[in-house]
């Protein structure tokens, strides 16, 4: 790789820290994940030769320093974004696939009881971030959102010492949910029936995967005519229904 520029300097700082503080396995995993993180942020496509994008060219005995180089501007920009995200403790703007490298740096800082410093210093930039051994990073995938949601589907199983319900929605997706014993007795009477369920749900902010579902109410599902469905829609839309009346096409086109 010609005309290399230092894009990322990672240094583990502590009186007892040296390159020999890391096993080959620890070091290998760390370097691989850092490379993956920078490439993910840069949005490098699959057919790019990754070995020509970023490389480790120096290991310095300055506590334990690892210097990464690249001759590609997007890689340099990606390393700056990574360092700024660590400095601001805000990873919401990074791709999920880039988190592991940051987690590995933080994990080693905790295990080796030292600080980790990240730098990007060139003629045009100078950014620095420090991770302390006491830092606990929170990633978007660690944040849970809560809400109340209606599910429509078929009850396929009810039971257990701590009652659980299995149901299948109209899309064919199966879910498992907690439920009180009192409500479970009522739901058991509706086995293999299609019902409307109100539930408290929690899910990971970075995806649509439910962490847990707790059913709080179950109603028989009433199949309504098109007229009935539109009347329900008009009640929901309020002022829009006053403007368009029964002109569903006008409402949709607007």
Backbone bond lengths (Angstrom), bond angles and torsions (degrees), N, CA, C in turn:
res aa  C-N    CA-C-N  psi(-1)  N-CA   C-N-CA  omega(-1)  CA-C   N-CA-C  phi
1 X - - - 1.455 - - 1.520 108.36 -
2 X 1.334 117.45 122.33 1.449 121.93 -175.90 1.522 110.92 -98.93
3 X 1.358 114.74 159.40 1.463 121.10 176.15 1.520 112.15 52.99
4 X 1.328 116.15 48.03 1.450 120.84 -177.31 1.522 111.31 -73.13
5 X 1.312 115.44 141.89 1.455 121.66 175.47 1.520 108.44 -123.34
6 X 1.327 118.59 137.24 1.461 119.64 177.49 1.525 109.71 -68.84
7 X 1.319 116.47 122.92 1.461 119.57 -178.95 1.526 112.28 -110.85
8 X 1.328 117.12 -21.55 1.459 119.76 -178.45 1.519 109.84 -151.65
9 X 1.315 115.34 123.90 1.460 121.02 175.24 1.525 107.57 -115.60
10 X 1.319 116.16 120.25 1.456 122.33 179.07 1.520 108.25 -112.52
11 X 1.313 116.05 126.16 1.454 120.14 -177.34 1.522 109.77 -133.02
12 X 1.330 117.01 126.30 1.461 122.68 172.79 1.523 107.22 -94.01
13 X 1.321 116.78 121.63 1.456 121.96 -169.67 1.524 110.85 -113.10
14 X 1.318 116.15 124.65 1.460 121.92 176.19 1.512 109.51 179.93
15 X 1.332 117.50 150.81 1.465 120.93 -176.59 1.528 111.95 -59.95
16 X 1.327 116.27 -29.60 1.458 121.02 -175.13 1.528 112.14 -99.02
17 X 1.333 117.92 3.95 1.466 121.62 -172.55 1.524 111.13 -96.76
18 X 1.331 115.16 136.00 1.467 122.83 173.91 1.521 107.06 -150.37
19 X 1.324 118.77 170.09 1.474 119.08 176.42 1.521 112.65 -54.64
20 X 1.342 116.74 -29.41 1.460 120.13 179.16 1.515 113.67 -73.31
21 X 1.349 117.85 -5.53 1.465 121.17 178.18 1.521 112.34 -73.68
22 X 1.329 116.35 -11.34 1.459 121.04 -175.07 1.525 110.23 -113.26
23 X 1.310 115.60 133.81 1.466 119.34 174.97 1.526 109.19 -73.36
24 X 1.316 116.47 162.94 1.459 120.79 178.41 1.526 110.72 -60.56
25 X 1.322 116.95 -37.18 1.457 121.23 -179.65 1.525 110.39 -66.41
26 X 1.350 116.31 -45.82 1.462 120.24 179.22 1.519 110.98 -61.15
27 X 1.318 115.37 -46.84 1.454 120.31 -177.56 1.530 111.59 -65.70
28 X 1.324 116.53 -43.55 1.458 120.34 179.92 1.518 111.92 -60.96
29 X 1.339 116.42 -46.06 1.466 120.87 -179.75 1.524 110.52 -63.81
30 X 1.335 116.90 -42.31 1.461 121.76 179.90 1.522 111.24 -60.17
31 X 1.323 116.72 -49.49 1.457 120.63 -176.04 1.529 111.82 -65.13
32 X 1.320 116.18 -39.41 1.466 120.13 178.50 1.520 110.83 -63.48
33 X 1.331 116.63 -44.81 1.461 120.06 -176.69 1.528 111.67 -70.48
34 X 1.332 117.66 -35.18 1.463 119.53 176.09 1.521 109.92 -62.78
35 X 1.322 116.99 -44.62 1.461 120.40 178.76 1.522 110.67 -60.71
36 X 1.336 117.26 -44.65 1.461 120.71 178.68 1.523 111.23 -60.93
37 X 1.329 117.07 -40.04 1.453 120.76 -178.71 1.519 111.77 -63.68
38 X 1.326 116.49 -47.28 1.461 120.44 -179.04 1.526 110.31 -65.13
39 X 1.327 117.50 -41.59 1.460 120.90 179.07 1.523 111.10 -64.62
40 X 1.340 116.91 -38.66 1.468 120.29 179.11 1.517 110.72 -63.99
41 X 1.321 116.89 -42.78 1.464 120.74 179.70 1.525 110.51 -66.86
42 X 1.318 116.20 -37.91 1.469 120.13 -179.75 1.521 112.01 -70.83
43 X 1.341 116.38 -17.06 1.455 119.66 -178.89 1.513 112.35 70.07
44 X 1.348 115.79 33.25 1.455 119.70 179.78 1.526 109.65 -64.55
45 X 1.337 117.07 133.14 1.458 120.94 179.96 1.517 110.22 -78.18
46 X 1.339 115.91 163.01 1.456 121.13 -170.43 1.527 113.55 -63.95
47 X 1.335 118.21 -30.43 1.461 118.96 -174.13 1.523 113.40 -86.11
48 X 1.342 117.37 4.44 1.463 119.96 176.00 1.524 109.00 -79.78
49 X 1.299 116.90 138.18 1.465 122.16 177.88 1.525 108.36 -72.39
50 X 1.334 115.89 105.30 1.463 119.83 -174.39 1.530 112.44 -63.04
51 X 1.311 117.25 -30.24 1.463 119.07 -179.88 1.525 110.96 -68.98
52 X 1.319 116.75 -17.70 1.461 120.65 178.03 1.523 111.22 -95.03
53 X 1.343 116.15 -0.02 1.456 120.01 -176.80 1.525 111.90 -98.51
54 X 1.321 117.45 -42.94 1.458 121.26 -177.38 1.524 108.55 -152.19
55 X 1.326 116.66 140.63 1.460 119.42 179.26 1.522 110.12 -146.98
56 X 1.320 114.83 156.83 1.462 121.46 173.37 1.520 107.16 -93.24
57 X 1.341 116.36 115.36 1.462 119.82 -176.27 1.524 114.01 -110.22
58 X 1.333 116.56 -15.57 1.457 117.98 -178.27 1.524 110.70 -143.50
59 X 1.317 115.61 139.85 1.469 122.63 167.09 1.514 106.02 -123.13
60 X 1.325 116.32 118.43 1.460 120.44 -174.71 1.523 110.47 -109.75
61 X 1.315 116.35 143.94 1.467 121.79 179.00 1.524 110.16 -86.10
62 X 1.326 116.21 48.90 1.461 121.67 176.83 1.530 106.45 -105.57
63 X 1.354 115.57 74.92 1.450 123.53 -159.98 1.527 105.10 69.95
64 X 1.320 118.64 -91.25 1.465 121.51 170.66 1.510 106.60 -154.98
65 X 1.318 117.32 105.95 1.458 121.05 -175.15 1.516 111.74 -117.17
66 X 1.333 116.15 136.49 1.451 122.37 -179.37 1.517 108.32 -126.79
67 X 1.332 117.14 120.76 1.453 121.72 -175.17 1.528 110.42 -111.19
68 X 1.330 115.39 121.87 1.455 122.46 -179.94 1.526 109.56 -102.24
69 X 1.334 115.27 143.24 1.459 120.68 -176.39 1.525 110.32 -129.12
70 X 1.348 115.23 155.76 1.459 120.92 174.83 1.519 109.05 -160.07
71 X 1.328 116.41 154.88 1.457 120.86 173.86 1.521 111.41 -111.49
72 X 1.356 116.51 14.92 1.453 120.93 -179.43 1.526 110.33 -109.61
73 X 1.324 119.11 120.42 1.474 122.23 -179.53 1.528 114.61 -53.75
74 X 1.353 119.90 -40.18 1.472 118.52 178.75 1.526 112.86 -60.43
75 X 1.325 117.54 -31.85 1.463 121.08 179.22 1.525 109.91 -69.29
76 X 1.310 116.12 -40.87 1.463 120.35 177.45 1.532 110.11 -63.04
77 X 1.337 116.68 -44.87 1.464 120.92 179.08 1.529 110.95 -62.64
78 X 1.339 116.35 -36.88 1.462 120.62 -179.85 1.526 110.86 -66.45
79 X 1.329 116.87 -40.07 1.468 119.50 179.98 1.524 110.72 -65.51
80 X 1.335 116.66 -35.52 1.469 120.36 177.35 1.525 110.15 -65.48
81 X 1.328 116.46 -42.53 1.470 119.61 177.51 1.522 111.02 -62.14
82 X 1.314 116.99 -41.31 1.464 120.94 179.16 1.528 110.63 -61.79
83 X 1.341 116.62 -47.27 1.470 120.86 -178.44 1.524 110.87 -64.41
84 X 1.334 117.07 -42.73 1.465 119.88 178.91 1.521 111.63 -63.84
85 X 1.332 116.84 -37.49 1.465 120.45 178.19 1.524 110.78 -63.42
86 X 1.335 116.77 -42.82 1.471 120.60 177.72 1.521 110.05 -64.96
87 X 1.326 117.38 -43.42 1.461 121.29 -178.62 1.524 111.55 -62.50
88 X 1.347 116.81 -39.24 1.466 121.44 -178.59 1.522 112.96 -88.59
89 X 1.343 116.27 -7.15 1.469 121.69 -176.72 1.525 110.36 55.88
90 X 1.319 115.97 39.23 1.459 122.11 -179.65 1.528 108.17 -133.16
91 X 1.340 115.54 108.36 1.463 120.99 -175.64 1.525 112.48 -107.92
92 X 1.332 116.13 11.17 1.464 120.08 -174.98 1.522 112.59 -66.12
93 X 1.324 117.97 -24.42 1.453 120.08 -179.01 1.513 114.57 -91.14
94 X 1.331 117.17 2.26 1.465 121.04 -178.78 1.522 110.76 -101.65
95 X 1.328 117.72 150.51 1.464 119.67 175.43 1.520 110.56 -66.67
96 X 1.317 116.00 146.93 1.470 120.99 -177.17 1.527 111.81 -58.71
97 X 1.340 116.10 -32.16 1.458 119.90 -178.15 1.527 112.91 -70.41
98 X 1.331 117.30 -7.22 1.467 119.88 179.87 1.523 112.98 -94.39
99 X 1.327 117.66 -5.07 1.466 120.14 -173.09 1.527 113.43 -70.84
100 X 1.332 117.22 -32.28 1.460 120.11 -170.17 1.525 111.90 -61.68
101 X 1.333 117.55 -39.33 1.459 119.45 179.15 1.524 111.97 -61.47
102 X 1.339 116.19 -42.00 1.464 120.67 178.44 1.527 110.19 -66.01
103 X 1.329 116.07 -40.34 1.469 119.97 178.95 1.526 111.22 -62.65
104 X 1.329 117.00 -38.32 1.458 120.52 -179.52 1.525 111.63 -66.49
105 X 1.324 116.90 -39.53 1.473 120.28 177.01 1.520 109.71 -62.31
106 X 1.337 116.67 -47.34 1.468 121.03 -179.55 1.525 111.22 -64.00
107 X 1.332 116.99 -40.37 1.472 122.18 -179.89 1.529 110.97 -61.55
108 X 1.331 117.13 -44.81 1.462 120.44 -179.72 1.523 111.56 -68.73
109 X 1.325 117.67 -35.16 1.466 120.35 176.67 1.522 110.50 -61.68
110 X 1.340 116.42 -40.20 1.471 120.03 178.20 1.524 110.76 -68.14
111 X 1.348 115.81 -47.52 1.464 119.49 -175.15 1.528 112.29 -67.65
112 X 1.330 117.36 -36.01 1.472 120.97 -178.35 1.529 111.90 -90.29
113 X 1.355 115.83 -1.96 1.470 121.73 178.98 1.538 110.82 54.42
114 X 1.330 113.86 57.93 1.458 119.96 -179.58 1.528 109.25 -148.18
115 X 1.310 116.19 177.95 1.456 120.98 173.97 1.523 109.83 -99.92
116 X 1.333 115.52 155.23 1.464 120.97 174.96 1.521 108.10 -120.97
117 X 1.315 115.95 129.43 1.460 121.08 -178.70 1.528 109.65 -116.94
118 X 1.322 116.29 131.87 1.459 122.07 177.29 1.522 109.02 -115.09
119 X 1.330 116.45 135.10 1.463 120.83 -178.55 1.517 110.55 -136.66
120 X 1.315 114.33 149.18 1.454 122.01 166.19 1.522 105.53 -134.22
121 X 1.333 115.83 107.85 1.461 120.30 -178.34 1.515 109.75 -130.04
122 X 1.302 114.96 110.82 1.464 121.35 175.82 1.524 107.15 -130.08
123 X 1.307 116.70 -171.38 1.468 120.20 178.63 1.527 110.76 -63.62
124 X 1.334 116.31 -26.07 1.463 119.73 -172.51 1.524 113.46 -105.95
125 X 1.315 119.01 -20.10 1.463 120.64 -174.57 1.526 110.96 -135.30
126 X 1.324 114.04 158.90 1.459 121.04 173.03 1.520 107.66 -156.64
127 X 1.320 116.44 98.63 1.460 121.68 179.44 1.527 108.57 -128.34
128 X 1.314 115.02 144.31 1.468 120.90 -177.19 1.523 109.52 -141.78
129 X 1.305 116.44 145.91 1.462 122.57 173.94 1.516 108.80 -142.83
130 X 1.321 116.22 146.96 1.466 121.44 -179.77 1.523 110.21 -126.74
131 X 1.329 115.79 133.11 1.459 122.53 172.55 1.515 108.20 -109.72
132 X 1.331 116.86 125.95 1.456 121.44 178.23 1.534 109.64 -93.86
133 X 1.310 114.93 158.80 1.466 118.13 -179.93 1.523 111.85 -63.09
134 X 1.344 117.29 -23.63 1.463 121.12 -178.59 1.526 112.97 -88.06
135 X 1.329 117.50 -5.70 1.467 120.37 -177.19 1.523 111.21 -70.50
136 X 1.318 114.78 139.82 1.473 121.36 173.77 1.520 107.05 -120.79
137 X 1.311 117.11 105.69 1.461 121.48 -177.17 1.525 110.86 -80.39
138 X 1.327 115.64 140.29 1.458 121.62 177.89 1.523 108.10 -114.67
139 X 1.320 115.93 119.57 1.455 121.84 -179.84 1.526 109.70 -100.68
140 X 1.338 117.77 159.51 1.468 119.65 179.59 1.516 113.42 -52.42
141 X 1.329 116.83 -34.81 1.463 120.23 -179.00 1.525 112.50 -70.04
142 X 1.349 117.06 -14.00 1.462 121.17 178.88 1.522 112.10 -87.81
143 X 1.333 117.47 -11.34 1.462 121.97 -175.96 1.525 109.49 -93.02
144 X 1.314 116.41 127.29 1.458 121.49 179.25 1.527 110.02 -103.83
145 X 1.329 115.68 135.57 1.454 121.87 174.56 1.522 108.94 -100.92
146 X 1.331 116.35 149.99 1.461 121.57 -178.56 1.521 109.83 -127.30
147 X 1.334 115.52 144.46 1.457 120.01 178.22 1.524 108.81 -164.62
148 X 1.329 115.72 174.96 1.458 121.91 173.60 1.528 106.79 -110.99
149 X 1.327 116.54 130.73 1.470 120.98 -173.15 1.522 109.99 -134.10
150 X 1.330 115.53 146.02 1.461 121.25 174.09 1.521 109.75 -96.04
151 X 1.333 115.85 133.87 1.464 121.80 174.63 1.526 108.73 -116.89
152 X 1.309 116.01 142.67 1.459 121.62 174.33 1.518 107.63 -120.10
153 X 1.327 116.74 123.49 1.452 118.45 -178.74 1.509 113.23 -179.53
154 X 1.325 114.82 -174.58 1.463 122.39 -176.33 1.517 110.14 -100.81
155 X 1.326 116.56 129.52 1.462 121.85 174.61 1.527 108.11 -72.69
156 X 1.318 117.92 122.42 1.465 120.83 -177.56 1.525 113.33 -113.46
157 X 1.333 117.50 -15.61 1.462 118.63 178.81 1.532 109.37 -161.95
158 X 1.325 116.05 141.99 1.466 122.51 175.64 1.516 107.91 -141.35
159 X 1.350 117.99 135.34 1.455 118.58 175.42 1.508 113.55 155.86
160 X 1.352 114.16 -174.55 1.453 120.56 179.38 1.509 112.27 107.43
161 X 1.353 116.27 152.54 1.455 121.06 177.80 1.528 109.81 -59.00
162 X 1.339 115.83 -42.39 1.468 121.96 170.31 1.522 104.16 -106.14
163 X 1.344 117.09 103.22 1.475 120.62 -166.68 1.529 114.27 -53.67
164 X 1.327 113.84 137.07 1.464 121.71 175.63 1.525 107.82 -133.71
165 X 1.300 115.16 150.27 1.459 121.68 178.76 1.513 108.61 -121.48
166 X 1.322 116.29 135.60 1.464 120.71 170.60 1.521 107.28 -109.90
167 X 1.337 116.67 132.24 1.460 119.35 177.94 1.522 109.60 -141.44
168 X 1.328 114.72 156.62 1.460 121.67 -179.18 1.518 108.72 -119.26
169 X 1.330 116.91 123.24 1.459 121.32 -178.65 1.522 110.33 -78.31
170 X 1.333 116.07 173.20 1.460 121.20 -178.63 1.528 111.82 -60.42
171 X 1.334 116.29 -27.65 1.465 119.74 -179.97 1.526 112.40 -77.45
172 X 1.339 116.73 -7.20 1.458 120.89 179.98 1.519 113.69 94.59
173 X 1.330 117.35 -0.84 1.455 120.57 -178.35 1.531 110.51 -81.43
174 X 1.330 116.34 135.05 1.466 121.34 179.73 1.528 110.52 -95.17
175 X 1.320 115.71 141.27 1.462 121.75 177.30 1.526 109.20 -132.16
176 X 1.319 115.26 153.93 1.464 121.75 172.08 1.521 107.84 -119.05
177 X 1.334 115.84 139.50 1.458 119.30 -175.03 1.518 111.12 -141.06
178 X 1.339 115.46 149.90 1.459 121.18 171.80 1.524 109.13 -78.14
179 X 1.334 115.75 157.27 1.462 120.16 -179.92 1.520 107.94 -159.88
180 X 1.323 117.70 150.75 1.469 120.40 178.21 1.522 109.83 -72.58
181 X 1.342 117.14 159.01 1.466 120.85 -179.61 1.525 110.65 -63.54
182 X 1.341 116.49 -39.39 1.462 120.43 -179.25 1.527 110.76 -62.10
183 X 1.328 116.37 -46.64 1.457 119.88 -178.88 1.526 111.20 -72.24
184 X 1.338 116.81 -30.60 1.462 120.43 179.04 1.525 110.69 -62.65
185 X 1.334 117.04 -36.78 1.466 120.41 178.66 1.531 110.61 -63.21
186 X 1.326 116.49 -38.26 1.458 120.30 178.99 1.530 111.04 -71.67
187 X 1.336 115.38 -41.09 1.463 120.04 -178.40 1.525 110.74 -66.85
188 X 1.348 117.28 -32.60 1.466 120.73 -179.67 1.528 111.34 -59.80
189 X 1.323 116.53 -27.73 1.464 120.59 178.59 1.523 111.56 -73.88
190 X 1.325 116.01 -13.67 1.466 120.90 -176.39 1.535 111.58 -108.23
191 X 1.330 116.73 19.31 1.455 121.09 -178.91 1.526 109.95 -56.81
192 X 1.324 116.10 132.90 1.462 124.92 -178.58 1.533 113.41 66.57
193 X 1.324 115.54 17.31 1.458 120.03 172.54 1.527 109.12 -103.74
194 X 1.324 116.15 155.19 1.455 121.33 175.91 1.521 108.84 -90.15
195 X 1.332 116.13 126.90 1.462 121.10 -174.47 1.532 110.26 -135.60
196 X 1.312 113.55 168.97 1.461 121.67 171.18 1.521 107.31 -105.84
197 X 1.321 117.20 126.67 1.467 121.91 -178.84 1.519 110.98 -119.24
198 X 1.303 115.89 131.25 1.465 120.48 172.03 1.522 106.89 -98.70
199 X 1.345 116.31 133.29 1.465 119.24 -174.77 1.518 111.45 -144.25
200 X 1.323 114.09 148.48 1.463 120.89 169.91 1.525 106.93 -86.20
201 X 1.321 117.60 127.24 1.463 120.71 -176.08 1.516 110.72 -125.91
202 X 1.316 115.01 150.51 1.471 122.16 171.61 1.521 107.22 -130.13
203 X 1.335 115.79 137.94 1.456 119.28 179.56 1.514 110.42 -143.91
204 X 1.328 114.65 161.11 1.456 121.18 -179.73 1.520 109.01 -73.89
205 X 1.323 115.75 131.95 1.461 120.43 -174.85 1.519 112.42 -59.81
206 X 1.318 117.47 -32.70 1.459 120.81 -174.78 1.529 113.13 -86.81
207 X 1.331 117.94 2.95 1.461 120.33 178.74 1.514 108.99 -151.97
208 X 1.323 116.53 -179.30 1.468 121.90 176.94 1.526 111.75 -103.14
209 X 1.323 117.25 18.26 1.455 121.23 -177.92 1.527 110.38 -83.09
210 X 1.337 116.41 123.82 1.458 120.59 178.01 1.528 110.12 -74.79
211 X 1.329 116.00 133.27 1.457 121.37 175.04 1.515 109.37 -83.94
212 X 1.319 116.66 -43.41 1.461 120.08 174.53 1.523 110.04 -154.76
213 X 1.334 114.43 154.27 1.458 123.20 179.48 1.527 107.36 -131.98
214 X 1.321 117.57 133.03 1.465 121.33 176.02 1.527 108.28 -127.05
215 X 1.330 115.74 114.66 1.460 120.77 -178.88 1.528 109.59 -75.78
216 X 1.324 115.85 131.27 1.465 120.66 -179.02 1.518 113.05 -114.67
217 X 1.340 117.30 -15.99 1.466 119.48 -180.00 1.527 108.66 -160.31
218 X 1.329 116.31 146.66 1.468 121.88 179.40 1.517 108.67 -135.28
219 X 1.336 116.04 132.51 1.457 121.83 177.89 1.524 109.48 -127.51
220 X 1.332 116.16 153.47 1.450 119.58 172.64 1.520 108.46 -63.95
221 X 1.320 115.88 142.06 1.460 120.12 179.29 1.508 109.33 -86.77
222 X 1.318 116.24 123.24 1.457 121.70 -178.04 1.520 109.82 -102.08
223 X 1.322 116.35 119.93 1.462 120.97 176.58 1.516 108.31 -77.69
224 X 1.327 115.75 119.42 1.457 120.19 -176.55 1.526 110.59 -105.01
225 X 1.316 114.20 154.91 1.457 119.87 174.93 1.524 109.19 -72.32
226 X 1.334 116.06 168.59 1.458 119.52 177.23 1.515 111.44 -59.33
227 X 1.332 115.74 -38.12 1.462 119.36 179.51 1.522 110.76 -64.65
228 X 1.331 115.17 -41.39 1.463 118.94 179.00 1.507 112.01 -65.68
229 X 1.340 116.44 -40.10 1.461 120.29 178.56 1.513 111.18 -64.60
230 X 1.342 117.07 -39.85 1.453 119.75 -179.59 1.523 110.89 -68.25
231 X 1.347 116.42 -36.71 1.457 119.55 177.19 1.521 110.78 -62.32
232 X 1.349 116.09 -39.64 1.457 120.21 177.23 1.517 110.72 -65.74
233 X 1.350 116.25 -38.69 1.452 120.83 177.81 1.514 110.62 -64.80
234 X 1.339 117.47 -40.77 1.459 120.60 -179.76 1.524 110.74 -63.92
235 X 1.326 117.31 -38.27 1.457 120.10 178.33 1.517 110.85 -64.47
236 X 1.334 115.95 -36.35 1.461 120.79 -179.97 1.520 111.57 -70.42
237 X 1.330 116.15 -42.35 1.461 120.52 -174.77 1.529 112.96 -81.20
238 X 1.325 118.08 -17.20 1.457 120.76 173.58 1.511 113.79 61.08
239 X 1.332 116.49 -113.24 1.461 122.17 -173.01 1.528 112.16 -60.18
240 X 1.328 117.58 -29.03 1.454 119.36 179.11 1.525 110.72 -64.49
241 X 1.322 117.34 -35.73 1.457 119.81 -178.82 1.524 110.55 -69.18
242 X 1.351 117.11 -32.01 1.452 120.38 177.80 1.520 110.51 -65.83
243 X 1.331 116.80 -35.08 1.449 121.66 -178.60 1.520 111.86 -73.25
244 X 1.345 116.96 -40.68 1.457 120.02 -172.35 1.526 114.54 -104.99
245 X 1.345 117.41 -14.37 1.454 119.07 -178.78 1.503 111.29 58.04
246 X 1.328 117.84 -125.24 1.461 121.83 179.01 1.519 112.68 -93.31
247 X 1.348 116.81 8.37 1.462 120.70 -178.83 1.518 109.93 -79.65
248 X 1.343 115.83 77.87 1.452 121.03 -177.15 1.534 111.15 -62.82
249 X 1.329 117.12 -37.93 1.454 120.06 -179.51 1.523 110.91 -62.99
250 X 1.323 117.34 -40.95 1.465 120.35 178.54 1.503 112.15 -64.60
251 X 1.344 116.77 -38.01 1.458 122.02 178.43 1.530 110.78 -63.61
252 X 1.335 116.17 -45.39 1.461 120.35 -178.27 1.516 110.91 -67.02
253 X 1.334 117.59 -42.88 1.459 120.76 -177.87 1.515 112.26 -67.30
254 X 1.321 117.19 -27.63 1.456 120.09 177.69 1.513 110.05 -71.72
